[in-house]
Each structure stands twice: as C-alpha cells, then as structure tokens.
Amino acid sequence: MAKKELVIVYIIKSIIESMVTTKNSAEVLILNKRQIKHLKKGVKKDGEVFIVRKNRSFKPKYTILNKIKSIPTPLQAWYVQNSSFACPVSSSSCDWTYLRITSSFIPTVDTK
C-alpha cells in the first residue's frame, strides 16, 4: 500500500473505534463526510483492501502500444530517405526521437 492509503486506513480504523469523529477525519483527509462514511462502510465490509485502488495494475484503454510507437510516420520515413544528417548510421538503427522533434514541420528541398 502507498503511504497515503496507509494514512487513510489508520484514520478510518480510528473512526471505527470511536477515537476520532467523522467531521475531524474529513477535514484531515480533505474529503466530505459522505466519502468518509463510504470508506468506513467499505473497510468494515471488505477490510483494508477496500482502500487500495482497484485498477492499479491495468493500463488505460487509450494507451498506445510500444510496437505502434516505434513505427515511423510517413513524414519520418520521407525525412530519413531524403536527408543525409537525420540518420547517420542506417535507417534500421535510426533514433526516432530526433525525427519526432522535427516532424512538426515539412522540410523543403532547394531547387537551385
């Protein structure tokens, strides 16, 4: 458990044992009385596990996979093909971080 969760568990247990009032604990935790009552009810029912965040081990649905992040955009691919300094070694071992920074503009080609 995180430090904040341990503090919440301690305060909720002290409410259950009638050592602290709901109003005082709400002020300490910066929560409403209603939220304190909800936490108290959950700790009585499920124990300390109720305080722990339930989705701690899950990634959000909108997370972009690392495989997809490593695929170059069409502009990055064009820049690697048409630039001699973007990728000095080879296109397979190219560091795309430089290209991500520069991909906000379209490079122009001199026609002189």
Stockholm file with secondary structure:
# STOCKHOLM 1.0

chainA/1-112         MAKKELVIVYIIKSIIESMVTTKNSAEVLILNKRQIKHLKKGVKKDGEVFIVRKNRSFKPKYTILNKIKSIPTPLQAWYVQNSSFACPVSSSSCDWTYLRITSSFIPTVDTK
#=GR chainA/1-112 SS CCHHHHHHHHHHHHHHTTSSCHHHHHHHHTCCHHHHHHHHHHHHHHCGGGTSCTTTTCCCTTCCCHHHHTSCCHHHHHHHHHCSSSCSSCGGGCCHHHHHHHTTSCCCCCCC
#=GC SS_cons         CCHHHHHHHHHHHHHHTTSSCHHHHHHHHTCCHHHHHHHHHHHHHHCGGGTSCTTTTCCCTTCCCHHHHTSCCHHHHHHHHHCSSSCSSCGGGCCHHHHHHHTTSCCCCCCC
//
